[in-house]
């Protein structure tokens, strides 16, 4: 077999077509590139020179070999017949063929990739078969080393290895898909040793890594990714590639497995692939080899970062909390927690980020149990608080209702008080106006009722005084002098009184004038005589022209009457009044000497 024909020399650049043809051909190139909308929008902003350059580059790439040429070459490497020397010569160019295939899958238009993957060529099946063939010797050598199979037992170990490669993993307990996933390579037991020898020759080359890169180029297309997900053995073979000695290949494998795990339904596919890995490699528990590589490849930071990222995605992308704790517990049993404690102070920032992400999302079951108990207690307390809040709400509502009623009552009273205040203001205003009007009127008209009362009281006192004077006139003590009409008293004349006793000489009291009120001095006697009673002074004469206001007496003013005057010394009783002059009664004779 000869290698692929050499590439033809680059064709000279053609002149730029018209603007319409340029846009049409550029749109065709963009459609063939299968780019996301944001990248297509960016390319549409190119000027005509860049667009024409891109069109020429794409047309030059399309001059490569058709997909069938690569498929025929890969199938020829799978032929395990013939001598070893022929196979060595045949596979010398296998790595170069795979590299050119990877470039074509990555750079050619989508039509070329679809032709490679169609039902006629079945390029994905050919790649998976070649990958399984390239690493079957690695699996055999690992199994032989683990079991310690010496010389003659290697054939049995190889038969078991080939049988494991062709066994279905439908009995896996964590199988997430109903489809049967198994490798499509079935080595003939008669050619087992030769296949093992040829596989060792291929494994010494870089074919496994380049084959994984081809699968990554296919997975960059949506249709290619779906084919890889639905292929019965593709993910299993990619997972088995973790046994490759190159840390660079292991890191690439973990990146593809992490991408599959993030897709809907991909987590179950990844777990099923590791179930198959456990059976083929003879692991005692899941992820045992992965943790072994993680601890041993501490010199390759890229692999450690990819491994830690894959563990984060596998453990923390599960929605079921119980299953998530189960996966976390599997890695804990493999010593992941203790190893992460040692790597906490690593100098790699990328690795530190992945480690911190795992520690931040880890589930502490004991803490969860405590949180559950605390939550239950808090819920009970919340129920009590809600009940108390309900009672307080009812009381608050009642208080609000009472307050509203009191406010309404107070507002009513306030309205009444305002009305009364307004009425009082109006009344006060009217009173002030009345007072102002009364100030300008004469005194007789200002208080007629008071004047009438004073006049009535004066008339009563005048009548009483006149009756008193008439009584004194009847007793002969005074004489009233009346006017011409006989009604008005114009003067008062006091009648003198002569008092005679047996032991004392008589005392003559000269009658005063009509207007005098002085008492005459008695004659001197060796024995003092009792002072005669002095009558009260007569009132002033009253006339119609002279009206005098008589003040009320002490009892009328509410005062106590004055006490009576004490009697004169030497006389128990006042002497009798002397007889009036002119009276016919003769005076008694004087006492004998």
WOPE-V472939 format. One record per residue. N is the residue number from 1. PSI is psi in degrees with one decimal (none if undefined). Layout:
N,PSI ; N,PSI
This chain:
1,142.2 ; 2,152.2 ; 3,174.3 ; 4,145.3 ; 5,150.1 ; 6,153.3 ; 7,141.1 ; 8,155.0 ; 9,151.9 ; 10,131.7 ; 11,145.9 ; 12,149.6 ; 13,129.9 ; 14,158.2 ; 15,152.4 ; 16,131.5 ; 17,-173.0 ; 18,167.3 ; 19,-41.6 ; 20,-47.5 ; 21,-35.5 ; 22,-45.5 ; 23,-38.1 ; 24,-46.9 ; 25,-33.6 ; 26,-39.2 ; 27,-37.9 ; 28,-40.0 ; 29,-42.2 ; 30,-40.1 ; 31,-34.7 ; 32,-20.8 ; 33,-16.3 ; 34,53.6 ; 35,155.9 ; 36,162.4 ; 37,-37.3 ; 38,-37.6 ; 39,-38.6 ; 40,-39.1 ; 41,-37.0 ; 42,-41.8 ; 43,-30.9 ; 44,-17.8 ; 45,-3.6 ; 46,155.0 ; 47,176.7 ; 48,-35.1 ; 49,-46.9 ; 50,-36.9 ; 51,-42.9 ; 52,-36.2 ; 53,-41.0 ; 54,-39.1 ; 55,-43.0 ; 56,-40.0 ; 57,-43.4 ; 58,-38.9 ; 59,-32.4 ; 60,-38.7 ; 61,-31.2 ; 62,-6.6 ; 63,-5.0 ; 64,-176.5 ; 65,151.4 ; 66,162.7 ; 67,-31.7 ; 68,-30.9 ; 69,-43.6 ; 70,-37.2 ; 71,-41.6 ; 72,-40.9 ; 73,-43.9 ; 74,-37.6 ; 75,-33.5 ; 76,-30.7 ; 77,-22.5 ; 78,-10.7 ; 79,110.0 ; 80,1.7 ; 81,172.5 ; 82,-176.0 ; 83,160.2 ; 84,-35.1 ; 85,-41.7 ; 86,-42.3 ; 87,-39.1 ; 88,-43.7 ; 89,-32.7 ; 90,-34.1 ; 91,5.6 ; 92,-37.3 ; 93,10.0 ; 94,-42.5 ; 95,-39.6 ; 96,-39.0 ; 97,-43.2 ; 98,-36.0 ; 99,-43.4 ; 100,-35.8 ; 101,-41.2 ; 102,-39.7 ; 103,-41.2 ; 104,-42.6 ; 105,-29.8 ; 106,-30.0 ; 107,-24.7 ; 108,166.0 ; 109,166.7 ; 110,-26.0 ; 111,-39.4 ; 112,-42.6 ; 113,-41.8 ; 114,-35.0 ; 115,-37.2 ; 116,-33.3 ; 117,1.3 ; 118,176.1 ; 119,-24.6 ; 120,-45.1 ; 121,-38.0 ; 122,53.1 ; 123,-32.0 ; 124,-39.4 ; 125,-39.5 ; 126,-41.7 ; 127,-42.9 ; 128,-40.1 ; 129,-41.8 ; 130,-37.0 ; 131,-42.4 ; 132,-39.1 ; 133,-37.9 ; 134,-24.5 ; 135,9.6 ; 136,-30.9 ; 137,-32.9 ; 138,-41.8 ; 139,-39.9 ; 140,-45.3 ; 141,-38.3 ; 142,-41.8 ; 143,-38.5 ; 144,-38.8 ; 145,-40.5 ; 146,-37.3 ; 147,-10.3 ; 148,39.3 ; 149,117.8 ; 150,162.6 ; 151,-81.5 ; 152,-19.7 ; 153,-3.7 ; 154,-30.3 ; 155,-42.3 ; 156,-40.9 ; 157,-37.4 ; 158,-42.2 ; 159,-41.6 ; 160,-35.7 ; 161,-43.5 ; 162,-39.2 ; 163,-37.6 ; 164,-35.9 ; 165,-29.8 ; 166,4.1 ; 167,143.2 ; 168,147.5 ; 169,30.5 ; 170,-18.4 ; 171,5.9 ; 172,134.5 ; 173,-23.9 ; 174,21.3 ; 175,121.0 ; 176,-17.2 ; 177,149.7 ; 178,-12.3 ; 179,149.3 ; 180,122.8 ; 181,120.7 ; 182,156.9 ; 183,147.6 ; 184,-7.8 ; 185,123.7 ; 186,102.8 ; 187,138.1 ; 188,126.9 ; 189,-28.8 ; 190,-28.8 ; 191,22.9 ; 192,-47.1 ; 193,-39.3 ; 194,-40.3 ; 195,-37.3 ; 196,-41.5 ; 197,-44.9 ; 198,-36.0 ; 199,-36.3 ; 200,-35.9 ; 201,-42.1 ; 202,-37.7 ; 203,-23.5 ; 204,-14.9 ; 205,-172.2 ; 206,23.7 ; 207,-37.9 ; 208,-44.7 ; 209,-44.2 ; 210,-34.8 ; 211,-39.4 ; 212,-38.5 ; 213,-36.0 ; 214,-42.7 ; 215,-37.1 ; 216,-39.6 ; 217,-38.7 ; 218,-39.6 ; 219,-12.3 ; 220,-18.1 ; 221,144.4 ; 222,-42.6 ; 223,-39.4 ; 224,-37.3 ; 225,-40.5 ; 226,-39.0 ; 227,-40.8 ; 228,-42.3 ; 229,-37.5 ; 230,-6.6 ; 231,137.0 ; 232,-17.6 ; 233,-7.1 ; 234,-50.2 ; 235,-33.6 ; 236,-43.8 ; 237,-34.7 ; 238,-40.0 ; 239,-39.9 ; 240,-19.3 ; 241,-8.3 ; 242,-18.5 ; 243,-3.2 ; 244,147.5 ; 245,-20.0 ; 246,121.5 ; 247,-29.5 ; 248,-40.4 ; 249,-40.7 ; 250,-41.3 ; 251,-40.7 ; 252,-40.0 ; 253,-44.6 ; 254,-32.8 ; 255,-42.3 ; 256,-41.0 ; 257,-36.6 ; 258,-37.7 ; 259,-40.6 ; 260,-38.9 ; 261,-27.5 ; 262,-13.0 ; 263,151.6 ; 264,126.0 ; 265,-6.3 ; 266,-28.1 ; 267,-41.7 ; 268,-37.7 ; 269,-40.7 ; 270,-43.2 ; 271,-38.0 ; 272,-37.4 ; 273,-36.1 ; 274,-23.6 ; 275,-44.4 ; 276,-40.1 ; 277,-39.3 ; 278,-40.8 ; 279,-45.1 ; 280,-41.9 ; 281,-2.3 ; 282,38.3 ; 283,151.7 ; 284,-26.0 ; 285,163.4 ; 286,149.5 ; 287,20.0 ; 288,-47.9 ; 289,-38.4 ; 290,-45.4 ; 291,-33.2 ; 292,-44.4 ; 293,-35.7 ; 294,-38.3 ; 295,-34.0 ; 296,-28.2 ; 297,45.6 ; 298,-8.4 ; 299,-15.5 ; 300,102.4 ; 301,-36.1 ; 302,-43.2 ; 303,-40.9 ; 304,-39.7 ; 305,-44.9 ; 306,-38.5 ; 307,-44.8 ; 308,-35.6 ; 309,-41.1 ; 310,-41.4 ; 311,-41.8 ; 312,-44.6 ; 313,-42.7 ; 314,-40.6 ; 315,-43.9 ; 316,1.4 ; 317,8.2 ; 318,134.7 ; 319,-33.8 ; 320,118.2 ; 321,-39.8 ; 322,-43.8 ; 323,-35.7 ; 324,-41.6 ; 325,-35.2 ; 326,-46.4 ; 327,-39.8 ; 328,-39.3 ; 329,-35.8 ; 330,-45.1 ; 331,-32.4 ; 332,-40.4 ; 333,-27.6 ; 334,2.3 ; 335,20.4 ; 336,-41.6 ; 337,-42.6 ; 338,-38.0 ; 339,-35.6 ; 340,-29.4 ; 341,-35.1 ; 342,-31.9 ; 343,6.1 ; 344,-31.4 ; 345,32.4 ; 346,154.3 ; 347,-13.7 ; 348,121.5 ; 349,-40.3 ; 350,-44.5 ; 351,-37.4 ; 352,-38.3 ; 353,-44.1 ; 354,-39.6 ; 355,-43.8 ; 356,-35.1 ; 357,-39.4 ; 358,-42.1 ; 359,-32.0 ; 360,-31.0 ; 361,3.5 ; 362,148.7 ; 363,118.6 ; 364,104.9 ; 365,-41.1 ; 366,-40.2 ; 367,-36.1 ; 368,-38.7 ; 369,-43.5 ; 370,-40.8 ; 371,-36.2 ; 372,-45.7 ; 373,-42.9 ; 374,-39.4 ; 375,-42.0 ; 376,-43.1 ; 377,-40.1 ; 378,-38.4 ; 379,-41.4 ; 380,-43.4 ; 381,-37.4 ; 382,-41.2 ; 383,-43.8 ; 384,-43.0 ; 385,-38.8 ; 386,-41.0 ; 387,-42.8 ; 388,-39.4 ; 389,-38.1 ; 390,-44.2 ; 391,-44.4 ; 392,-34.1 ; 393,-41.6 ; 394,-45.3 ; 395,-40.2 ; 396,-38.8 ; 397,-42.2 ; 398,-44.6 ; 399,-38.2 ; 400,-40.7 ; 401,-44.5 ; 402,-42.1 ; 403,-41.7 ; 404,-39.4 ; 405,-43.1 ; 406,-40.5 ; 407,-41.6 ; 408,-43.4 ; 409,-43.5 ; 410,-37.9 ; 411,-38.1 ; 412,-46.7 ; 413,-38.2 ; 414,-40.7 ; 415,-43.2 ; 416,-43.0 ; 417,-40.0 ; 418,-39.3 ; 419,-44.9 ; 420,-40.9 ; 421,-40.9 ; 422,-39.8 ; 423,-43.3 ; 424,-38.5 ; 425,-42.0 ; 426,-42.3 ; 427,-42.4 ; 428,-40.1 ; 429,-42.1 ; 430,-41.3 ; 431,-42.4 ; 432,-39.1 ; 433,-39.3 ; 434,-40.2 ; 435,-42.2 ; 436,-38.0 ; 437,-36.1 ; 438,-25.1 ; 439,-37.0 ; 440,-7.5 ; 441,158.3 ; 442,162.3 ; 443,-33.4 ; 444,-34.3 ; 445,-19.3 ; 446,-40.9 ; 447,73.5 ; 448,-33.7 ; 449,-41.1 ; 450,-42.0 ; 451,-42.8 ; 452,-40.1 ; 453,-41.6 ; 454,-42.3 ; 455,-40.4 ; 456,-42.0 ; 457,-40.5 ; 458,-39.7 ; 459,-40.5 ; 460,-44.6 ; 461,-36.7 ; 462,-43.0 ; 463,-41.3 ; 464,-41.0 ; 465,-39.8 ; 466,-40.7 ; 467,-37.4 ; 468,-41.4 ; 469,-40.8 ; 470,-37.0 ; 471,-41.9 ; 472,-35.9 ; 473,-38.1 ; 474,-32.9 ; 475,-10.5 ; 476,16.0 ; 477,-32.5 ; 478,164.0 ; 479,128.8 ; 480,131.3 ; 481,119.3 ; 482,162.2 ; 483,-176.6 ; 484,-37.5 ; 485,-9.1 ; 486,0.0 ; 487,-32.3 ; 488,128.8 ; 489,121.4 ; 490,-10.3 ; 491,166.4 ; 492,129.4 ; 493,124.8 ; 494,130.2 ; 495,126.8 ; 496,151.1 ; 497,131.8 ; 498,126.4 ; 499,126.2 ; 500,138.1 ; 501,165.2 ; 502,-27.1 ; 503,-20.0 ; 504,147.2 ; 505,159.5 ; 506,150.1 ; 507,124.1 ; 508,129.7 ; 509,114.0 ; 510,135.9 ; 511,131.4 ; 512,173.0 ; 513,173.6 ; 514,-20.9 ; 515,2.0 ; 516,143.2 ; 517,11.8 ; 518,147.4 ; 519,130.9 ; 520,151.4 ; 521,133.6 ; 522,160.9 ; 523,149.4 ; 524,137.1 ; 525,147.3 ; 526,-26.2 ; 527,120.0 ; 528,138.6 ; 529,158.1 ; 530,137.4 ; 531,134.7 ; 532,158.5 ; 533,129.4 ; 534,119.7 ; 535,156.9 ; 536,150.3 ; 537,144.5 ; 538,154.1 ; 539,161.0 ; 540,146.4 ; 541,140.4 ; 542,134.5 ; 543,166.4 ; 544,-31.7 ; 545,-25.5 ; 546,99.4 ; 547,121.8 ; 548,133.7 ; 549,118.4 ; 550,124.4 ; 551,150.1 ; 552,150.7 ; 553,171.6 ; 554,-44.0 ; 555,-35.6 ; 556,-30.6 ; 557,1.9 ; 558,12.6 ; 559,158.4 ; 560,141.7 ; 561,147.6 ; 562,153.1 ; 563,155.1 ; 564,151.0 ; 565,144.0 ; 566,153.2 ; 567,152.3 ; 568,150.6 ; 569,144.5 ; 570,3.4 ; 571,121.9 ; 572,-35.0 ; 573,147.2 ; 574,145.4 ; 575,155.7 ; 576,154.7 ; 577,140.2 ; 578,155.0 ; 579,145.9 ; 580,145.9 ; 581,145.7 ; 582,-6.2 ; 583,145.3 ; 584,-11.2 ; 585,128.8 ; 586,148.1 ; 587,145.6 ; 588,153.8 ; 589,154.6 ; 590,153.9 ; 591,152.5 ; 592,155.6 ; 593,none
